[in-house]
Each structure stands twice: as structure tokens, then as C-alpha cells.
Amino acid sequence: MGIIRKTKSVEILLNQFKNSSEAISAKQLIEQLDTQFNKTTIYRVLDKLEDDGVLHSFLGKEGLKWYAKCNGCTTSEHKDVHPHFQCLSCGKVDCLSVTVNIPKIDKRKVFVSQVLIQGKCETCCA
């Protein structure tokens, strides 16, 4: 989509991700920001930030959409293809810095793959 316009809604949404290494669900953002923006505005800004390579999204438990900060992505290419971990006890969701190799499939070309690993996080295991 191009250059990010620093509107009030963009700044407020970016601040939600600024100091967090965890992913945030669209549902959480809507609940946290419902007094400032309507649901449509939040989804529109999230889509724009994803198109601009600022955030990436993935599906979590029960098909809930989650967003996390990108690392080195651009408007034309998302380079942060990695698995995500969701704690089944506390609900924490974060990006994992491990490599998962997606196999080559004859006569097919894979553009997107999502890996969600579920279990107990380091806090819940202690």
C-alpha cells in the first residue's frame, strides 16, 4: 500500500505493539480500543500495517487472528516466516525464533505456510 500515514489510529495501534514481544489478537485490540475506535477502523489499520510490512498475522486457537511485529519485512515481501507458540494455560502467544522447513511439493508452489505450536509456556511450566 505504500507509505504509512501517521494518523491517530495508526499511532495508537503501533503503540500497542511497541513495547511487547508478544502477539496481540484482533479481539484483544478491539476490546482495549473500543472507546477510541470502532472495529472497522481497527481492522482497516491492521490490514494496512500488514500490507506495509510492519505487522504479520497468523491464526491461533479457535481460528482467532493474531498480529505481531515484523522483522525486516517490506511492502512486497514478508521475510518473517516462522512458527508461533500459544500457551494453553495462560493464553500467551509469541513468535519463535526457530526454523521449520516446509517441504517442497511436486508440481505445486507454496506461498504461505503457518505453524502454530501449542503447549505450556516457560512461566506456566515453572
TORZA-886430 format. One record per residue (C-alpha): residue in three letters; chain; x, y, z. Coordinates in nm, 3 decimals, decimal comma. Layout:
N
<r><resn>ala</resn><chain>A</chain><c1>X</c1><c2>Y</c2><c3>Z</c3></r>
...
END
This chain:
126
<r><resn>met</resn><chain>A</chain><c1>0,000</c1><c2>0,000</c2><c3>0,000</c3></r>
<r><resn>gly</resn><chain>A</chain><c1>0,293</c1><c2>0,235</c2><c3>0,032</c3></r>
<r><resn>ile</resn><chain>A</chain><c1>0,399</c1><c2>0,488</c2><c3>0,291</c3></r>
<r><resn>ile</resn><chain>A</chain><c1>0,234</c1><c2>0,467</c2><c3>0,632</c3></r>
<r><resn>arg</resn><chain>A</chain><c1>0,044</c1><c2>0,783</c2><c3>0,721</c3></r>
<r><resn>lys</resn><chain>A</chain><c1>0,089</c1><c2>0,857</c2><c3>1,090</c3></r>
<r><resn>thr</resn><chain>A</chain><c1>-0,278</c1><c2>0,904</c2><c3>1,170</c3></r>
<r><resn>lys</resn><chain>A</chain><c1>-0,402</c1><c2>0,891</c2><c3>1,528</c3></r>
<r><resn>ser</resn><chain>A</chain><c1>-0,536</c1><c2>0,538</c2><c3>1,477</c3></r>
<r><resn>val</resn><chain>A</chain><c1>-0,206</c1><c2>0,413</c2><c3>1,328</c3></r>
<r><resn>glu</resn><chain>A</chain><c1>-0,001</c1><c2>0,563</c2><c3>1,613</c3></r>
<r><resn>ile</resn><chain>A</chain><c1>-0,226</c1><c2>0,420</c2><c3>1,883</c3></r>
<r><resn>leu</resn><chain>A</chain><c1>-0,225</c1><c2>0,072</c2><c3>1,726</c3></r>
<r><resn>leu</resn><chain>A</chain><c1>0,154</c1><c2>0,078</c2><c3>1,677</c3></r>
<r><resn>asn</resn><chain>A</chain><c1>0,196</c1><c2>0,174</c2><c3>2,044</c3></r>
<r><resn>gln</resn><chain>A</chain><c1>0,014</c1><c2>-0,146</c2><c3>2,140</c3></r>
<r><resn>phe</resn><chain>A</chain><c1>0,299</c1><c2>-0,344</c2><c3>1,978</c3></r>
<r><resn>lys</resn><chain>A</chain><c1>0,587</c1><c2>-0,107</c2><c3>2,061</c3></r>
<r><resn>asn</resn><chain>A</chain><c1>0,698</c1><c2>-0,247</c2><c3>2,397</c3></r>
<r><resn>ser</resn><chain>A</chain><c1>0,575</c1><c2>-0,604</c2><c3>2,361</c3></r>
<r><resn>ser</resn><chain>A</chain><c1>0,738</c1><c2>-0,912</c2><c3>2,219</c3></r>
<r><resn>glu</resn><chain>A</chain><c1>0,409</c1><c2>-1,099</c2><c3>2,235</c3></r>
<r><resn>ala</resn><chain>A</chain><c1>0,145</c1><c2>-1,123</c2><c3>1,967</c3></r>
<r><resn>ile</resn><chain>A</chain><c1>-0,188</c1><c2>-0,948</c2><c3>2,019</c3></r>
<r><resn>ser</resn><chain>A</chain><c1>-0,519</c1><c2>-1,082</c2><c3>1,892</c3></r>
<r><resn>ala</resn><chain>A</chain><c1>-0,757</c1><c2>-0,867</c2><c3>1,691</c3></r>
<r><resn>lys</resn><chain>A</chain><c1>-1,015</c1><c2>-0,943</c2><c3>1,960</c3></r>
<r><resn>gln</resn><chain>A</chain><c1>-0,787</c1><c2>-0,803</c2><c3>2,234</c3></r>
<r><resn>leu</resn><chain>A</chain><c1>-0,720</c1><c2>-0,487</c2><c3>2,033</c3></r>
<r><resn>ile</resn><chain>A</chain><c1>-1,091</c1><c2>-0,430</c2><c3>1,977</c3></r>
<r><resn>glu</resn><chain>A</chain><c1>-1,160</c1><c2>-0,475</c2><c3>2,350</c3></r>
<r><resn>gln</resn><chain>A</chain><c1>-0,873</c1><c2>-0,244</c2><c3>2,452</c3></r>
<r><resn>leu</resn><chain>A</chain><c1>-0,950</c1><c2>0,030</c2><c3>2,199</c3></r>
<r><resn>asp</resn><chain>A</chain><c1>-1,329</c1><c2>0,012</c2><c3>2,175</c3></r>
<r><resn>thr</resn><chain>A</chain><c1>-1,374</c1><c2>0,355</c2><c3>2,335</c3></r>
<r><resn>gln</resn><chain>A</chain><c1>-1,137</c1><c2>0,518</c2><c3>2,083</c3></r>
<r><resn>phe</resn><chain>A</chain><c1>-1,212</c1><c2>0,343</c2><c3>1,752</c3></r>
<r><resn>asn</resn><chain>A</chain><c1>-1,474</c1><c2>0,119</c2><c3>1,602</c3></r>
<r><resn>lys</resn><chain>A</chain><c1>-1,399</c1><c2>-0,236</c2><c3>1,498</c3></r>
<r><resn>thr</resn><chain>A</chain><c1>-1,389</c1><c2>-0,150</c2><c3>1,127</c3></r>
<r><resn>thr</resn><chain>A</chain><c1>-1,119</c1><c2>0,115</c2><c3>1,180</c3></r>
<r><resn>ile</resn><chain>A</chain><c1>-0,906</c1><c2>-0,126</c2><c3>1,382</c3></r>
<r><resn>tyr</resn><chain>A</chain><c1>-0,926</c1><c2>-0,399</c2><c3>1,117</c3></r>
<r><resn>arg</resn><chain>A</chain><c1>-0,857</c1><c2>-0,147</c2><c3>0,837</c3></r>
<r><resn>val</resn><chain>A</chain><c1>-0,542</c1><c2>-0,017</c2><c3>1,013</c3></r>
<r><resn>leu</resn><chain>A</chain><c1>-0,424</c1><c2>-0,371</c2><c3>1,093</c3></r>
<r><resn>asp</resn><chain>A</chain><c1>-0,464</c1><c2>-0,470</c2><c3>0,727</c3></r>
<r><resn>lys</resn><chain>A</chain><c1>-0,270</c1><c2>-0,162</c2><c3>0,617</c3></r>
<r><resn>leu</resn><chain>A</chain><c1>0,013</c1><c2>-0,226</c2><c3>0,865</c3></r>
<r><resn>glu</resn><chain>A</chain><c1>0,032</c1><c2>-0,585</c2><c3>0,743</c3></r>
<r><resn>asp</resn><chain>A</chain><c1>0,036</c1><c2>-0,474</c2><c3>0,377</c3></r>
<r><resn>asp</resn><chain>A</chain><c1>0,316</c1><c2>-0,229</c2><c3>0,461</c3></r>
<r><resn>gly</resn><chain>A</chain><c1>0,534</c1><c2>-0,498</c2><c3>0,624</c3></r>
<r><resn>val</resn><chain>A</chain><c1>0,502</c1><c2>-0,358</c2><c3>0,977</c3></r>
<r><resn>leu</resn><chain>A</chain><c1>0,292</c1><c2>-0,643</c2><c3>1,123</c3></r>
<r><resn>his</resn><chain>A</chain><c1>0,230</c1><c2>-1,004</c2><c3>1,029</c3></r>
<r><resn>ser</resn><chain>A</chain><c1>-0,074</c1><c2>-1,212</c2><c3>1,114</c3></r>
<r><resn>phe</resn><chain>A</chain><c1>-0,146</c1><c2>-1,576</c2><c3>1,179</c3></r>
<r><resn>leu</resn><chain>A</chain><c1>-0,432</c1><c2>-1,789</c2><c3>1,305</c3></r>
<r><resn>gly</resn><chain>A</chain><c1>-0,432</c1><c2>-1,914</c2><c3>1,662</c3></r>
<r><resn>lys</resn><chain>A</chain><c1>-0,651</c1><c2>-2,143</c2><c3>1,864</c3></r>
<r><resn>glu</resn><chain>A</chain><c1>-1,017</c1><c2>-2,142</c2><c3>1,753</c3></r>
<r><resn>gly</resn><chain>A</chain><c1>-0,930</c1><c2>-1,950</c2><c3>1,435</c3></r>
<r><resn>leu</resn><chain>A</chain><c1>-0,861</c1><c2>-1,624</c2><c3>1,619</c3></r>
<r><resn>lys</resn><chain>A</chain><c1>-0,639</c1><c2>-1,387</c2><c3>1,417</c3></r>
<r><resn>trp</resn><chain>A</chain><c1>-0,321</c1><c2>-1,267</c2><c3>1,591</c3></r>
<r><resn>tyr</resn><chain>A</chain><c1>-0,077</c1><c2>-0,991</c2><c3>1,496</c3></r>
<r><resn>ala</resn><chain>A</chain><c1>0,293</c1><c2>-0,945</c2><c3>1,580</c3></r>
<r><resn>lys</resn><chain>A</chain><c1>0,569</c1><c2>-0,706</c2><c3>1,477</c3></r>
<r><resn>cys</resn><chain>A</chain><c1>0,757</c1><c2>-0,783</c2><c3>1,157</c3></r>
<r><resn>asn</resn><chain>A</chain><c1>1,133</c1><c2>-0,804</c2><c3>1,138</c3></r>
<r><resn>gly</resn><chain>A</chain><c1>1,286</c1><c2>-0,690</c2><c3>0,809</c3></r>
<r><resn>cys</resn><chain>A</chain><c1>0,969</c1><c2>-0,711</c2><c3>0,600</c3></r>
<r><resn>thr</resn><chain>A</chain><c1>0,867</c1><c2>-0,476</c2><c3>0,321</c3></r>
<r><resn>thr</resn><chain>A</chain><c1>0,551</c1><c2>-0,394</c2><c3>0,131</c3></r>
<r><resn>ser</resn><chain>A</chain><c1>0,644</c1><c2>-0,652</c2><c3>-0,131</c3></r>
<r><resn>glu</resn><chain>A</chain><c1>0,778</c1><c2>-0,935</c2><c3>0,088</c3></r>
<r><resn>his</resn><chain>A</chain><c1>0,722</c1><c2>-1,079</c2><c3>0,435</c3></r>
<r><resn>lys</resn><chain>A</chain><c1>1,051</c1><c2>-1,236</c2><c3>0,546</c3></r>
<r><resn>asp</resn><chain>A</chain><c1>0,941</c1><c2>-1,336</c2><c3>0,894</c3></r>
<r><resn>val</resn><chain>A</chain><c1>0,814</c1><c2>-1,683</c2><c3>0,816</c3></r>
<r><resn>his</resn><chain>A</chain><c1>0,843</c1><c2>-1,862</c2><c3>1,149</c3></r>
<r><resn>pro</resn><chain>A</chain><c1>0,634</c1><c2>-2,072</c2><c3>1,388</c3></r>
<r><resn>his</resn><chain>A</chain><c1>0,429</c1><c2>-1,925</c2><c3>1,669</c3></r>
<r><resn>phe</resn><chain>A</chain><c1>0,367</c1><c2>-2,064</c2><c3>2,018</c3></r>
<r><resn>gln</resn><chain>A</chain><c1>0,039</c1><c2>-2,043</c2><c3>2,208</c3></r>
<r><resn>cys</resn><chain>A</chain><c1>0,023</c1><c2>-2,132</c2><c3>2,577</c3></r>
<r><resn>leu</resn><chain>A</chain><c1>-0,286</c1><c2>-2,337</c2><c3>2,652</c3></r>
<r><resn>ser</resn><chain>A</chain><c1>-0,276</c1><c2>-2,233</c2><c3>3,020</c3></r>
<r><resn>cys</resn><chain>A</chain><c1>-0,230</c1><c2>-1,854</c2><c3>3,022</c3></r>
<r><resn>gly</resn><chain>A</chain><c1>-0,305</c1><c2>-1,775</c2><c3>2,657</c3></r>
<r><resn>lys</resn><chain>A</chain><c1>0,028</c1><c2>-1,603</c2><c3>2,580</c3></r>
<r><resn>val</resn><chain>A</chain><c1>0,115</c1><c2>-1,610</c2><c3>2,209</c3></r>
<r><resn>asp</resn><chain>A</chain><c1>0,457</c1><c2>-1,526</c2><c3>2,069</c3></r>
<r><resn>cys</resn><chain>A</chain><c1>0,690</c1><c2>-1,572</c2><c3>1,774</c3></r>
<r><resn>leu</resn><chain>A</chain><c1>0,951</c1><c2>-1,848</c2><c3>1,789</c3></r>
<r><resn>ser</resn><chain>A</chain><c1>1,298</c1><c2>-1,794</c2><c3>1,651</c3></r>
<r><resn>val</resn><chain>A</chain><c1>1,337</c1><c2>-2,149</c2><c3>1,526</c3></r>
<r><resn>thr</resn><chain>A</chain><c1>1,342</c1><c2>-2,272</c2><c3>1,170</c3></r>
<r><resn>val</resn><chain>A</chain><c1>1,077</c1><c2>-2,509</c2><c3>1,041</c3></r>
<r><resn>asn</resn><chain>A</chain><c1>1,146</c1><c2>-2,643</c2><c3>0,694</c3></r>
<r><resn>ile</resn><chain>A</chain><c1>0,844</c1><c2>-2,662</c2><c3>0,469</c3></r>
<r><resn>pro</resn><chain>A</chain><c1>0,893</c1><c2>-2,950</c2><c3>0,226</c3></r>
<r><resn>lys</resn><chain>A</chain><c1>0,888</c1><c2>-2,899</c2><c3>-0,149</c3></r>
<r><resn>ile</resn><chain>A</chain><c1>0,572</c1><c2>-3,039</c2><c3>-0,304</c3></r>
<r><resn>asp</resn><chain>A</chain><c1>0,585</c1><c2>-3,170</c2><c3>-0,659</c3></r>
<r><resn>lys</resn><chain>A</chain><c1>0,400</c1><c2>-2,960</c2><c3>-0,915</c3></r>
<r><resn>arg</resn><chain>A</chain><c1>0,300</c1><c2>-2,705</c2><c3>-0,651</c3></r>
<r><resn>lys</resn><chain>A</chain><c1>0,434</c1><c2>-2,374</c2><c3>-0,531</c3></r>
<r><resn>val</resn><chain>A</chain><c1>0,386</c1><c2>-2,279</c2><c3>-0,164</c3></r>
<r><resn>phe</resn><chain>A</chain><c1>0,343</c1><c2>-1,907</c2><c3>-0,096</c3></r>
<r><resn>val</resn><chain>A</chain><c1>0,228</c1><c2>-1,912</c2><c3>0,266</c3></r>
<r><resn>ser</resn><chain>A</chain><c1>0,259</c1><c2>-2,161</c2><c3>0,546</c3></r>
<r><resn>gln</resn><chain>A</chain><c1>0,161</c1><c2>-2,123</c2><c3>0,911</c3></r>
<r><resn>val</resn><chain>A</chain><c1>0,286</c1><c2>-2,333</c2><c3>1,200</c3></r>
<r><resn>leu</resn><chain>A</chain><c1>0,121</c1><c2>-2,295</c2><c3>1,541</c3></r>
<r><resn>ile</resn><chain>A</chain><c1>0,272</c1><c2>-2,490</c2><c3>1,830</c3></r>
<r><resn>gln</resn><chain>A</chain><c1>0,057</c1><c2>-2,521</c2><c3>2,141</c3></r>
<r><resn>gly</resn><chain>A</chain><c1>0,158</c1><c2>-2,622</c2><c3>2,491</c3></r>
<r><resn>lys</resn><chain>A</chain><c1>0,265</c1><c2>-2,456</c2><c3>2,815</c3></r>
<r><resn>cys</resn><chain>A</chain><c1>0,492</c1><c2>-2,150</c2><c3>2,820</c3></r>
<r><resn>glu</resn><chain>A</chain><c1>0,801</c1><c2>-2,107</c2><c3>3,037</c3></r>
<r><resn>thr</resn><chain>A</chain><c1>0,601</c1><c2>-1,934</c2><c3>3,311</c3></r>
<r><resn>cys</resn><chain>A</chain><c1>0,328</c1><c2>-2,199</c2><c3>3,324</c3></r>
<r><resn>cys</resn><chain>A</chain><c1>0,581</c1><c2>-2,484</c2><c3>3,322</c3></r>
<r><resn>ala</resn><chain>A</chain><c1>0,760</c1><c2>-2,348</c2><c3>3,629</c3></r>
END
